Amino acid sequence: MVVVGAGIVGAACAFYASRAGLDVTVLERGAVAAGTTGAGEGNLLLSDKAAGPELDLALRSAALWNVLSDELGGEAFELERKGGVVVAGSAEGLAALHAFAAEQRAAGVASIPLDAGQLRDAEPHLSPALAGGAFYPGDMQVQPALAAAGLLAAARAAGAELRTGVEVLGSELASGRLTGVRTSAGLVPADYVVNAAGTWGGEVSARLGGAVPILPRRGFVLVTEPLPRVIRHKVYSADYVANVASDRAGLELSPVIEGTRSGTVLIGASRERVGFDTTISIPVVRQLAAQAVRLFPVLAGICLMRVYAGLRPYCPDHLPVIGTDPRVPGLLHACGHEGAGIGLAPATGELIADLITGRPATVDPAPFDPVRLIGAAA
């Protein structure tokens, strides 16, 4: 099996396939976690997903992240079981948030409604103007580049090969079936090829003969100077859920704020479809900073150390593409997770290994089947 891409999803595919006894080669044109993964915050979220197939995948992934922490040592990739706090600014917004949380609880997600006083107990530095919120103890955090590197190291220990600086250029077929990939370093034979190229999954899928519609969606992350740990959880506005699910191409902003072990505070989140342009927009940075200060007034006057941009792999129906491509026997896709790829990676990798080996899948693969998108990438 060849895996195209050494981000977190490709690393998870390599890890679980190697564990299943497959001979795995990972091809990456740049460096490990050099794309979307390296520009991510490391969110492992249940709180932002409505009941349905993506939440099912997230619940399975959360369980697997805990297993991986035990097996590989969560300290090595900075896994934090910090929990998430979602906040609402009005009584109407709070009622909607609590109704959403109740639906999630019915689907197996632990959440605790918070009134204004309880919200301040959870996060003392939040603005007193907020109406309340909800606490999600199952939300976690990892350092995404370290997590990808750790999964790849474990895959290599199980026999996988990692080749960086190798770009996939096309597919090699015999009798209509994929038998390998043509690369900048020559032909690499394979019985199965997994497109785990993240934001570039659309381009790679077209090169391999099974185009799927993956589009880039730009976002910025602000990083403050180190501070005392004034923010205890991942904290975000209830508007964030709506922005994740939006189909609009224009700029959308909703505050997402959390502290890190080093003391820095990470501030997001913006989303806009501007192609592969990663130019820093000062107006957007200012708006994100202003939103953060409204939520946490204690951040007023704090200096930013840096700002970075990332591209999320956006799929039109907001579900990742995971499964076999009927147009090219031997080709599988594992991409299109948008901003949830870090969290969903383990269950995605496990599902790819299940599909190749014929094992019973722990998550229903049907909602993620590439068949649903055939024709949409034309």
Backbone torsions as a table, in degrees:
resi	resn	phi	psi	omega
1	MET	NA	132.3	173.1
2	VAL	-104.9	131.3	174.1
3	VAL	-107.6	125.8	179.2
4	VAL	-97.7	107.6	179.4
5	GLY	118.5	128.8	-179.9
6	ALA	-114.1	37.6	167.4
7	GLY	-85.1	-167.0	-174.2
8	ILE	-65.4	-37.7	-179.6
9	VAL	-70.7	-45.2	176.6
10	GLY	-60.8	-39.2	178.0
11	ALA	-62.9	-41.6	179.0
12	ALA	-67.0	-39.7	176.7
13	CYS	-60.9	-44.6	179.3
14	ALA	-63.8	-40.9	-178.3
15	PHE	-62.5	-52.3	-174.9
16	TYR	-73.7	-32.3	176.5
17	ALA	-68.3	-40.3	177.2
18	SER	-63.5	-42.2	177.8
19	ARG	-62.9	-27.3	179.6
20	ALA	-84.7	0.5	175.9
21	GLY	95.8	7.4	179.1
22	LEU	-81.6	150.2	175.8
23	ASP	-86.8	111.6	-167.9
24	VAL	-116.3	134.7	169.5
25	THR	-124.2	126.9	177.6
26	VAL	-101.5	126.0	178.0
27	LEU	-111.2	129.0	-178.3
28	GLU	-137.3	125.6	-177.1
29	ARG	-73.8	-22.8	178.4
30	GLY	-112.7	-123.5	178.5
31	ALA	-118.6	167.1	178.1
32	VAL	-58.5	130.1	176.6
33	ALA	60.6	27.1	-176.2
34	ALA	-82.1	-10.0	-178.1
35	GLY	-102.2	-125.1	-176.9
36	THR	-59.4	-40.7	-177.1
37	THR	-58.6	-45.6	-177.7
38	GLY	-68.6	-17.0	179.0
39	ALA	-103.6	13.7	-178.6
40	GLY	-95.1	167.2	178.0
41	GLU	-90.4	-17.0	-179.8
42	GLY	89.4	29.6	-177.0
43	ASN	-71.7	131.6	169.6
44	LEU	-119.1	84.2	-168.0
45	LEU	-108.2	137.0	164.9
46	LEU	-104.9	-26.2	-169.3
47	SER	-66.1	-23.3	-174.0
48	ASP	-99.6	10.1	-174.3
49	LYS	-116.7	126.5	176.6
50	ALA	-72.9	158.3	177.2
51	ALA	-54.9	132.6	-177.9
52	GLY	151.5	-168.1	-172.6
53	PRO	-64.2	-37.4	179.6
54	GLU	-66.2	-38.1	176.9
55	LEU	-66.0	-38.6	176.5
56	ASP	-58.7	-42.8	178.9
57	LEU	-66.0	-37.9	-179.8
58	ALA	-68.2	-39.2	178.8
59	LEU	-64.3	-42.2	177.5
60	ARG	-65.1	-41.0	179.1
61	SER	-63.9	-39.8	179.0
62	ALA	-59.9	-42.1	177.4
63	ALA	-63.3	-41.1	-179.7
64	LEU	-69.4	-36.2	177.1
65	TRP	-60.4	-38.1	177.6
66	ASN	-66.0	-39.1	176.5
67	VAL	-64.8	-44.5	179.0
68	LEU	-61.4	-37.0	177.8
69	SER	-61.2	-41.0	178.8
70	ASP	-69.2	-41.5	-174.5
71	GLU	-76.7	-43.8	-171.9
72	LEU	-102.0	-11.5	-177.9
73	GLY	88.7	95.7	-176.5
74	GLY	-58.7	-26.6	178.5
75	GLU	-61.9	-29.5	-177.5
76	ALA	-66.8	-28.0	176.3
77	PHE	-120.7	22.0	170.6
78	GLU	57.5	43.2	175.7
79	LEU	-69.2	127.0	178.4
80	GLU	-124.5	124.5	176.1
81	ARG	-91.1	64.7	-170.6
82	LYS	-83.5	-21.2	-174.9
83	GLY	78.4	159.6	-179.8
84	GLY	-120.5	146.1	176.0
85	VAL	-121.6	120.2	176.9
86	VAL	-103.9	132.8	-172.5
87	VAL	-118.2	153.0	177.4
88	ALA	-128.6	141.1	-175.8
89	GLY	-92.2	-12.2	-177.3
90	SER	-136.2	163.2	178.1
91	ALA	-62.4	-39.8	178.9
92	GLU	-63.9	-44.5	178.6
93	GLY	-64.6	-36.3	178.8
94	LEU	-66.9	-40.4	178.3
95	ALA	-62.3	-41.6	178.8
96	ALA	-66.0	-40.6	179.0
97	LEU	-63.3	-44.6	-179.5
98	HIS	-67.0	-33.4	175.6
99	ALA	-66.6	-42.0	177.3
100	PHE	-61.9	-43.4	179.8
101	ALA	-64.4	-35.7	178.6
102	ALA	-65.1	-39.7	176.8
103	GLU	-63.8	-39.6	178.4
104	GLN	-66.3	-39.7	178.7
105	ARG	-60.2	-38.3	178.1
106	ALA	-64.1	-24.7	179.5
107	ALA	-93.4	1.5	174.9
108	GLY	108.0	9.3	-179.8
109	VAL	-97.0	126.6	177.0
110	ALA	-74.8	129.3	175.2
111	SER	-151.7	152.1	-177.4
112	ILE	-129.1	117.7	176.9
113	PRO	-63.6	142.6	179.3
114	LEU	-125.8	129.5	170.2
115	ASP	-84.0	-176.9	-174.8
116	ALA	-60.0	-41.6	179.9
117	GLY	-67.3	-43.3	178.8
118	GLN	-65.6	-33.7	177.4
119	LEU	-62.6	-42.8	179.0
120	ARG	-67.6	-32.8	174.9
121	ASP	-63.7	-39.0	-179.2
122	ALA	-72.0	-39.4	-178.2
123	GLU	-137.2	88.3	-172.8
124	PRO	-60.3	-22.8	-175.5
125	HIS	-94.3	3.9	176.8
126	LEU	-67.0	155.6	177.1
127	SER	-59.6	134.5	178.0
128	PRO	-70.1	-7.6	-178.5
129	ALA	-79.7	-9.9	-177.0
130	LEU	-73.7	146.0	-175.8
131	ALA	-82.2	-26.2	-177.2
132	GLY	156.1	-164.1	-177.8
133	GLY	-173.4	-156.2	177.4
134	ALA	-147.6	141.3	179.3
135	PHE	-106.2	131.1	179.6
136	TYR	-116.9	97.8	-176.4
137	PRO	-66.4	-18.5	-177.5
138	GLY	-83.1	-8.6	177.5
139	ASP	-69.5	137.0	-177.3
140	MET	-134.0	178.2	-177.0
141	GLN	-143.8	141.9	169.3
142	VAL	-133.2	164.7	168.4
143	GLN	-87.6	109.2	-165.2
144	PRO	-64.3	-39.2	-179.9
145	ALA	-65.5	-40.2	177.6
146	LEU	-65.6	-37.5	179.1
147	ALA	-65.1	-44.1	178.0
148	ALA	-62.3	-44.6	179.8
149	ALA	-63.3	-38.6	179.7
150	GLY	-66.3	-42.3	177.8
151	LEU	-65.1	-40.3	178.6
152	LEU	-67.0	-38.3	177.6
153	ALA	-62.3	-41.1	178.5
154	ALA	-68.4	-37.0	176.7
155	ALA	-64.3	-41.5	179.0
156	ARG	-65.8	-35.8	176.3
157	ALA	-64.0	-26.2	177.9
158	ALA	-90.8	4.2	174.4
159	GLY	114.9	-4.1	-178.9
160	ALA	-71.9	155.9	176.0
161	GLU	-114.3	137.5	176.2
162	LEU	-114.2	126.8	178.0
163	ARG	-125.9	110.3	177.6
164	THR	-95.4	164.1	-178.3
165	GLY	72.0	20.5	-178.5
166	VAL	-121.0	118.5	-178.7
167	GLU	-100.5	133.2	176.9
168	VAL	-81.5	127.2	-174.9
169	LEU	-107.6	-26.2	-178.2
170	GLY	-179.6	-177.6	-177.0
171	SER	-108.5	155.1	174.3
172	GLU	-114.4	126.8	-174.7
173	LEU	-122.0	151.0	171.6
174	ALA	-143.5	125.4	-177.8
175	SER	54.3	35.7	176.3
176	GLY	82.4	-2.3	-179.0
177	ARG	-111.5	144.1	178.8
178	LEU	-67.2	129.4	179.2
179	THR	-121.4	-0.6	178.6
180	GLY	167.4	-177.0	177.6
181	VAL	-127.1	142.4	172.3
182	ARG	-87.8	131.3	-175.1
183	THR	-131.8	172.4	176.0
184	SER	-64.9	-13.5	178.9
185	ALA	-111.4	13.1	179.5
186	GLY	108.6	-172.4	-177.4
187	LEU	-79.8	133.8	174.7
188	VAL	-117.4	111.8	-178.8
189	PRO	-66.8	149.4	177.8
190	ALA	-164.5	142.9	169.8
191	ASP	-83.5	-31.3	179.4
192	TYR	-135.0	142.0	175.1
193	VAL	-127.1	129.1	-179.6
194	VAL	-109.7	119.1	176.7
195	ASN	-82.6	98.3	178.2
196	ALA	-119.9	44.4	-172.7
197	ALA	-89.5	13.1	173.3
198	GLY	59.8	-129.2	-178.0
199	THR	-61.4	-24.3	179.0
200	TRP	-95.1	13.7	-179.9
201	GLY	-63.4	-31.5	177.7
202	GLY	-65.8	-45.2	179.4
203	GLU	-64.6	-45.0	-179.3
204	VAL	-65.6	-40.7	-179.9
205	SER	-61.5	-38.9	178.4
206	ALA	-66.3	-40.2	178.3
207	ARG	-62.9	-31.4	-177.8
208	LEU	-89.0	-2.6	174.8
209	GLY	93.1	7.5	179.6
210	GLY	-134.5	68.9	-172.2
211	ALA	-62.9	133.7	172.0
212	VAL	-126.7	148.5	-171.9
213	PRO	-84.4	87.5	176.7
214	ILE	-109.1	124.8	-177.2
215	LEU	-119.9	148.2	177.5
216	PRO	-79.5	141.3	175.8
217	ARG	-130.8	112.8	-171.8
218	ARG	-79.5	144.5	173.3
219	GLY	-146.5	154.3	179.7
220	PHE	-114.3	149.5	172.8
221	VAL	-126.3	129.9	177.0
222	LEU	-99.5	138.6	-179.1
223	VAL	-122.4	120.3	-178.4
224	THR	-85.4	170.0	168.4
225	GLU	-62.7	156.3	178.9
226	PRO	-61.5	138.1	-179.0
227	LEU	-132.1	163.3	164.8
228	PRO	-58.6	156.0	-173.5
229	ARG	-74.4	87.0	-177.3
230	VAL	-91.5	-12.7	179.5
231	ILE	-119.8	119.5	-169.4
232	ARG	-89.3	-30.5	-174.1
233	HIS	-125.7	177.5	162.9
234	LYS	-77.2	125.5	-175.7
235	VAL	-122.8	129.3	176.1
236	TYR	-148.7	160.3	179.6
237	SER	-77.1	148.2	177.3
238	ALA	-60.5	-21.3	177.3
239	ASP	-63.1	-23.8	-177.7
240	TYR	-58.2	-40.2	-178.7
241	VAL	-60.3	-44.2	179.6
242	ALA	-65.4	-38.1	-179.3
243	ASN	-67.6	-36.7	177.3
244	VAL	-61.0	-40.3	-175.5
245	ALA	-85.4	-2.7	-175.0
246	SER	-72.5	147.1	174.6
247	ASP	-97.5	-2.6	-175.0
248	ARG	-70.3	144.8	-179.1
249	ALA	-86.5	-21.6	-175.8
250	GLY	-73.7	175.2	-177.3
251	LEU	-66.1	132.8	173.5
252	GLU	-131.9	138.3	-176.2
253	LEU	-129.5	139.2	171.0
254	SER	-155.7	134.5	-173.1
255	PRO	-71.1	131.0	173.7
256	VAL	-133.6	119.8	-169.8
257	ILE	-137.9	138.1	176.1
258	GLU	-158.6	154.4	174.4
259	GLY	-90.9	161.9	176.6
260	THR	-121.4	170.2	-179.4
261	ARG	-63.5	-28.7	-178.6
262	SER	-79.4	-7.7	-179.8
263	GLY	100.7	-15.2	176.9
264	THR	-69.8	157.8	175.0
265	VAL	-114.8	130.9	178.0
266	LEU	-98.0	133.0	-176.3
267	ILE	-126.8	124.7	172.1
268	GLY	-136.7	-164.7	1.1
269	ALA	-133.4	137.3	174.9
270	SER	-118.0	152.0	178.3
271	ARG	-143.2	130.6	174.8
272	GLU	-160.4	147.3	179.1
273	ARG	-97.5	104.2	-178.7
274	VAL	-131.2	31.1	-176.7
275	GLY	69.3	-144.3	-177.2
276	PHE	-96.8	20.9	179.3
277	ASP	-75.6	119.2	178.5
278	THR	-111.4	23.1	176.8
279	THR	-62.6	135.3	178.8
280	ILE	-72.9	128.8	178.0
281	SER	-101.0	110.9	-179.3
282	ILE	-61.6	-41.6	176.8
283	PRO	-58.1	-40.1	178.7
284	VAL	-68.0	-40.8	178.0
285	VAL	-59.2	-42.5	179.3
286	ARG	-63.2	-41.4	-179.9
287	GLN	-65.8	-41.0	177.8
288	LEU	-63.0	-43.4	179.0
289	ALA	-62.5	-41.6	179.8
290	ALA	-64.2	-41.3	177.8
291	GLN	-62.5	-40.9	179.8
292	ALA	-62.6	-41.8	-179.6
293	VAL	-67.9	-35.8	176.4
294	ARG	-63.5	-35.3	179.9
295	LEU	-79.2	-42.9	179.8
296	PHE	-125.2	88.7	-179.6
297	PRO	-56.1	-23.3	180.0
298	VAL	-62.4	-18.9	-179.3
299	LEU	-81.6	-8.7	179.3
300	ALA	-59.7	130.9	178.7
301	GLY	86.0	-6.9	177.9
302	ILE	-75.2	142.2	-178.5
303	CYS	-85.5	143.9	169.9
304	LEU	-86.0	136.4	173.4
305	MET	-85.0	-40.2	-178.1
306	ARG	-163.1	167.9	174.6
307	VAL	-133.8	136.6	175.1
308	TYR	-133.7	156.5	-178.4
309	ALA	-111.8	147.6	175.0
310	GLY	-136.8	159.2	178.2
311	LEU	-115.8	121.8	179.5
312	ARG	-95.1	139.1	-179.3
313	PRO	-81.3	100.1	-173.3
314	TYR	-88.5	132.3	176.0
315	CYS	-114.8	139.3	-171.2
316	PRO	-55.9	-32.7	-179.5
317	ASP	-100.6	11.6	174.0
318	HIS	64.0	22.2	171.8
319	LEU	-120.4	143.2	176.1
320	PRO	-65.9	161.5	177.1
321	VAL	-102.6	110.0	-176.5
322	ILE	-135.3	115.6	177.1
323	GLY	146.8	-175.9	-175.3
324	THR	-82.3	143.8	179.0
325	ASP	-98.3	115.6	-176.1
326	PRO	-68.4	-16.2	-178.5
327	ARG	-78.1	-26.0	-177.0
328	VAL	-133.5	88.4	-180.0
329	PRO	-53.3	128.9	-176.7
330	GLY	103.2	-13.8	179.2
331	LEU	-95.7	133.1	173.7
332	LEU	-126.0	151.5	176.5
333	HIS	-113.6	144.8	174.8
334	ALA	-147.6	73.4	-174.5
335	CYS	-155.8	179.0	178.2
336	GLY	83.7	25.5	-176.9
337	HIS	-81.4	-2.7	-174.2
338	GLU	51.7	-128.5	-176.9
339	GLY	-85.2	5.3	-175.5
340	ALA	-103.9	7.9	-173.7
341	GLY	-62.1	-36.4	178.8
342	ILE	-61.3	-48.6	-178.1
343	GLY	-66.9	-37.3	-173.0
344	LEU	-90.0	-3.4	-173.6
345	ALA	-58.4	-48.8	-176.0
346	PRO	-60.2	-46.0	179.8
347	ALA	-66.1	-32.4	176.2
348	THR	-64.9	-48.0	178.8
349	GLY	-62.1	-40.6	178.0
350	GLU	-63.3	-42.2	-178.9
351	LEU	-65.0	-41.6	176.6
352	ILE	-59.3	-44.9	178.2
353	ALA	-63.1	-39.1	178.2
354	ASP	-62.6	-43.9	-177.3
355	LEU	-65.5	-38.1	-178.9
356	ILE	-73.4	-40.8	-175.5
357	THR	-86.6	-13.2	-178.7
358	GLY	81.7	11.2	176.7
359	ARG	-70.6	152.8	173.8
360	PRO	-60.6	131.3	-177.9
361	ALA	-78.6	142.5	177.9
362	THR	-82.3	-17.1	176.6
363	VAL	-127.5	137.4	-179.9
364	ASP	-60.4	118.3	-177.5
365	PRO	-79.7	-14.1	-170.8
366	ALA	-56.3	-44.4	-177.7
367	PRO	-64.4	-18.8	-175.8
368	PHE	-101.7	0.3	-174.2
369	ASP	-58.3	130.0	177.9
370	PRO	-58.1	-21.3	-178.4
371	VAL	-53.8	-33.7	-175.6
372	ARG	-64.4	-20.1	-173.9
373	LEU	-110.3	0.2	-179.1
374	ILE	-61.6	128.7	-176.2
375	GLY	98.8	-25.5	-177.8
376	ALA	-74.4	-20.2	-177.5
377	ALA	-93.7	0.5	-177.1
378	ALA	-69.1	NA	NA
